[in-house]
Amino acid sequence: MAKKVAMVPIKLNNERVPNKNTKILGSKPLLQYILDTLLKVKDLDEIYVFCSDEAIIPYLPEGVRFLKRDASLDLPTANFTQFFEAFMNLVDAELYVFTHATAPFIEKETVELCISKVESGEYDSAFTAVKIQDFLWSGNRPLNFDAQNLPRSQDLEPIYRETSGVYVFQKEVFEKEKRRIGNRPFIAEVSWREAVDINTYEDFEIARMVVSERSHSYLNLIFDFDGVVIDSEKVQEHAYYESYKEVVGDDKCPDFAEYMKHTGDSLPNIFRKMGLPEEMTEPYRRISRQSVDKVIVLEEVIALIRRIREKGVRCAICTGKDRVRTLEILEYYQIAELFDAVVCSDDVDHPKPSPEPTLLAMERIGAIKENTLFIGDGYNDILSAKSAGACSVLVSWCGNYCPEAAKEADYDVKRVSELEKILEKWGK
């Protein structure tokens, strides 16, 4: 197995925020956040702080090694190539993990993801970035869109802003290119919290607000839609068979139960996985919209949501449905105001079971994973929640029960009253 070494460069005499790396953030010095995270990352062989001043040693948790660097590397003229060459001359490894103390909220899952992508051989490096998918201008000209033919924002070509959070690269990449990003990089998209980079006093204040939010007992709820808030199984079944009849027309349609195994994923993905033509998507959605009045709203769940919202709990919908159908149902039954955000399959590049929709829902309601419960009825729901780091609740009050999902979920409930008891414990 390749030797993996993590390195955090530390400079004590910072110009913009003096002593920022040892400055107290919340209950501990800033630098301890990233070091505590690295200590949780599995299979790291060694973790180093590379610093010219031994005064940093008392701040290092057990398991982190101090490695002294030349004071010349503290000069403003020193660059990454110079100090990383100095580090590599002292510590040999096949894989290097490079992080900064100024990025305190990077999650261990993000570090592990970057490492796994480089170890797979498909990528020679990995780094964290924020995806920007907005209407951007440069030099009084549109940068990523045609001003005469405005696309939807979700159809814009994304641009990635590199953060200082994590860089993972093979030894040979640096030896050949003299840089931390190779020619086949993996880009790990991070939320705005993970992208926090402390360079100014204002950045430090933002970090303080994040820490304060983490320390309070907020509760954030993300609900799957079908089978949790509404029961549209009969509508789905009708649309499924009718769209197959319209597009294919033979008597070999796979059983609807097979379709239900994929719930939570986007409709085109489901048809693709089942070996069915994606052309079924349009008639399926059309037939479903025509039957919006046949959808059953689960009033006991709605009543629970109303009660918990009165306590200040933030709620979101995270569904495999497309946005048009989801909003039609929410507005038709006048329950849209119960949710602070709605994330649908066409809002993301990778629907459930990917963590992307769950992470987006968390970001839109200002949630953090430690205080977030994802409530779903399918395997894809639970996998998405788990990979996003959120706690998961499998519900089966609509009659559907997935044993595989039950093994992965943190809670398994059959009645709304059971969920309410769980929420009461979390809210304390």
N, C-alpha and C positions, 0 to 999 in steps of 0.2 A: 504494500500500500504506500502511496506517495506521502512523503513527509509534508505536513502542512503547518506553517508557522504564521502567526498573526503579529503584526507590528503596529504600535500606536506611537507616532512622533509627538513629543511634548516639548514645548518651549515655555519657560516660566516668565520670561520678560516680554510679555505681549505688549505691542504698542497701543492698539485701539482700546483694549480692555485689560488693564494691568492685572496680572495674576489670575486671569479668567479660568485657567484649567484647574486651579485649586479653589476657586471661588465657590462658596456654598450655594447649591441649588436644591431647594427643598430641604432634605435632611442629610445630604452628603456632598462632597466636592464634585464638581462637574466631571472630572476625568473618570470618576468611579462608575458612572453610568455605562459607558462603553466597555469598560473593563469587566464589570459584572455581567454584561451581556455576552462578551467573548468567553467568559468562564463557563457559560451554559451551552455554548456551541459544541456539538458532539464531534469527536474525532480530531480536535485541534491538538497538535503535538506540543506546541510551545506558544506562549504569549509574551511579548516583550513590550516594554516602554523604552523608547529610544530617546534619551534626554542627556544633555550636557551637565546637568546639575543634580548631584546626589541628594539634594534637599527634597526631591520628589519621592524618595524611597518610602518614607512613612505613610504616604498616601496610597501605596500599592496594596491591593488585597492579596491574600495568600494564593499562590498559583500563578502570579504575574511576575516576570523577571525584569530586573533593571539592567539595561545595557547602556553604557556611557558612550556618547558620541562627542566628536570634537566641537569645541565652542564655535568654530568658524561656521558650522552649519546653522547657527542661530542668526547669522547675519541676514538682512533683508535680501541680499544678492544671491543667497543660496537657493538652489532649485531642487525639484524632486529627484532628478537624475543623480545629482551629487550625493544627497543624503541616502538615497536608496542603494546606490553603489557601495557606499560606506557600510550600510547595514548588511548587504549581501556578502561582503568580504568577511564579515564576522559570523554570520548565521547562514548556513546552507540549507536549502529546502527545494523540493520540486514545485511546491505551490505556496504562493504568498497571499496573505489576507492583510490588506492595508486599510486601516480605519482611522478616524479622527476623534479626539475627545470632544470636539465642538459639535458632533452629531450625536447627542445623548439618547435619542429616542429610536435609534435603529433597533429593530427586533431581531432576536436570534434566528427566527425562521427566515428572515431576509438574508442573513449571512449564510445560513445553511443552504438556501436555494442557490445563491451565487456559487458556492463551493461545488454543489452537486452538478451544476450546469458545466462548469469547467472540467470537473473530474470525468464527466461523461465522454469527453473528447469531441463533442459537437462544437464546443466553443473554446477559444484559447484564452478568454478573459471574460470578466463580468463586472458590471458597475451599476450603481443605483442612479435612478433618474426620475424626474417628474415629467409626466406626459402633458404637453400643452396642446390642446385641440381647440384653439380659439382663432378668431379672425386677426391675423397678425400683419403688421405693416413694417416696411423698411424703406427709408429714403422716399417717403411719400408714395410708395407703391405697395399694393397687396403682396404679401410674401408667400402665402400658401392658398390663395383662392382667386377666382375670376370675379372681379367686382361687377361685371356685366351679367353674370349668371351665378348668383349666390347659391351655394350648396347648403344643405343642412349642416349644422355644426358638427354632428357626429360623423359626417362624411368627409370632413376636412382631413388632409394629410397631417398626422400628428408630428410634432416636433418635440424632441426630448431635451430637457435641461439637466445636465449632469449635476449631481449633488456630491457632497464630500463624504457621504455615508460609508460606503464599502467599495473596495476594489479588490478583485480576486484575479490573479494572473499566474500563468505558468512561468517558471524560471526562464525558459528559453525565449519567451516573449520579451522580457526586459533585456536579456542579453543581446537579442537581435535588433529590437526596435528602440531600446532605451526609453521606454514609456510603459505605463501601467495598463494601457488598453491596446489589445492586439488588433488583428485584421478580421477576426471572427468573434466579436464581443456579444455577450448576452446582456440585454438591458433589463434590469429588474425595476419595474415601476413601483414607486413608493408613494405613500400618502403624504399630505402636507406635514403631518406630525413627524414622520420619519425623516422628512426633508429639512427639518429645522436645523440650521447651521449657525452657531453662535459666533459672530464676529464683532458685534456692536452691543452697546448697552440696551438698545431697543430689542435686539435678538434675545438678550438675556431675560428681558421682561416677558417676552412671548413664551420662552421656556418655563419661566416661573408660573405662568398661567396654565400651561399644560400639566406641570407637576401638581398644581393646586387642583385641577380637575381630576387627576388620577387619585388624589388623596380623599376625595369626597365620595360618598356612596351614591353616585348617580346610577340610575338603571335605564338602559336603552334596550328597546325591543325591536327585532326585525321579524316580520311575519311573512311566510310564504302565503300565497293568495288562495289557490285552489286546494280544497281539503282542509284548510285552516280557518280562513275568514269566510269563504263561500264554498258552496258545494255545486260545482258545475259539471259533475261527471256525466250526467245524462246528456247534457248539451255537447260535451266533448265526444261522447260515444256516437251521437247522431252525426256530428260534423265529420268525424273520422270515417265512418262507413259511407256517408254520402259523397265526401270528397274523393274517396277511392273509386266509388262507382262512376263519378263524373270524369275522372282522369284516366283510370285503368279499365274499368268496366267488366272485368271477369269475376269469377267466384272464388278467387284465391287470396282474398284479403286476410292478412294475419289477424289473429284474434285481438280484440281491443285490450285484453289484459296485458299483451306484450307491449302495446303502446304506453300503458300506464306505468310500466317499469322505468320509463325514461322521463317521467314528469319532472319539471324543474329546468330541463334543458330547453333550448329554443326549438320551435316547431320544425324549421328546416333541418336542424341537426338530428332531431328524432326520426324524421322520415329517412334521412340519409343512413342513419345507423340501422334502421329496419330494412334497408334495401328498397325503399319505396321512392317514387319520383317526387322531387322537390316541388314539382308543379301542383301537387296537392295542397300546398301552403295557402295559395290565394283562395280557392273555393272553401277550404276548411275555415279560414278566418271570416269569409263572407257569410257562410252558413251559421257560424257561431254568433256573429253580430245580429243576425236576423232573429236569434233565439235569446237575446239578452234578458227578456222578461221571464225566461224559464230558469234562470240562475237562482239558486237558493242562498240567501244571506243567512249566516248562522247568528241568530240574534243573541244567543247567550255569549258568544265571543265578542260581538259588538258591544254588549252591555259591559263586559269586563274591560274592554279597551277604553270605553268612556270613563269608567271608574279610575283606572290607573292614570289616564291623562289628567284627571283632576289633581293628581298628586305630583304633576310635573314630569311624568315619564315621557321620554321621546320615543316615537314609534315610526317605523318605516315598513313599506311593502317591498319585497324582493321576489319577483316572480319570473317564471319562464314565458309568460304571455308577452305579446308585443304591447307596446305602449298604447296604441289606439284602442285595442280591446279592453285593456286594463282600465284606462280612464273612463271609457264608456260605462263599464260596470260600476265603478266607484261613483260616478256622477248620476247614473240612472237610479241608484239606490241611496243617493245623498249621504255617502259615508266618506267622501274624499277628504273632508276636513279633519278626519280622525288621524291622518297620517302626515308626518312632517316631510316625508320624501317617498317617492315611488321609483324603484329601479326595475326596469324590464329587460327582457333578453336582447332587445335591439338597442339598448343603451350601452352595451359592453361588447368587447371583441370576443370574449370567451364566457358564455353563460355557465350556470351551474352544471356540473359540480366544481367548476373553477372557483377559486376564492374571490375572483374579480368582482362579481355583483355584490357579494356580501361586504367586501371592503369599500366599495363605492357607496353602498347604503350607510355604512358606518360613518364614512366621511361626510355624507350629506346631512346627517343629523348630529354631527359633532360628537360621535361616540368613540370610546376606546374599547378595545377587545376585552379588557378585564371586567368591564361592567355591561357587557352586551350578551343578550340571550337571543339566539335565532330559533324561531318556532316553525317547524316544518313537518310535513307528513311523508316525505320521500327520502330515498337514499341520497339523491343528488343534493337535497337541502342540507342534510347532515354533513356530507363530505365538504360542501362549500363552507359551511360554518367552521368545521374543524380545521380546514386548511387556512382559514382566515384568522384562526386563533380565538374565535368566539365560542362561548358555551352554547350547547345545542339541546333543544327539547323536541323529541319525536312525539307527535300527537296522532291519535287514530280515532278521533270522535266521529269521523265520517265513514268509518267501517274499513278503511284501507289500513293494513298493517304490514310493515316490511321488517322481517326478522333481521336482515343484514344491517338495516339502518339502526335497529335497536341495539345492536352490538357496539356501534360507534357512538351513539348519542350519550350525552351526559345525563339526560332524564328521559323517561319513557312514560307518557301519561295517556289515559284513555278518556278522561273527562275534563271539562273546562274547570271544574272546582279544584281538581288536582293541580292544574297549572296556576290557579290563583294562589294556592298555598305556597308554591315555589316562589312566586313573585313577592309574596309577603315576606319570606325569609330573605330574599335578595335585597328588598327595600329597607331592611333594618340597618 
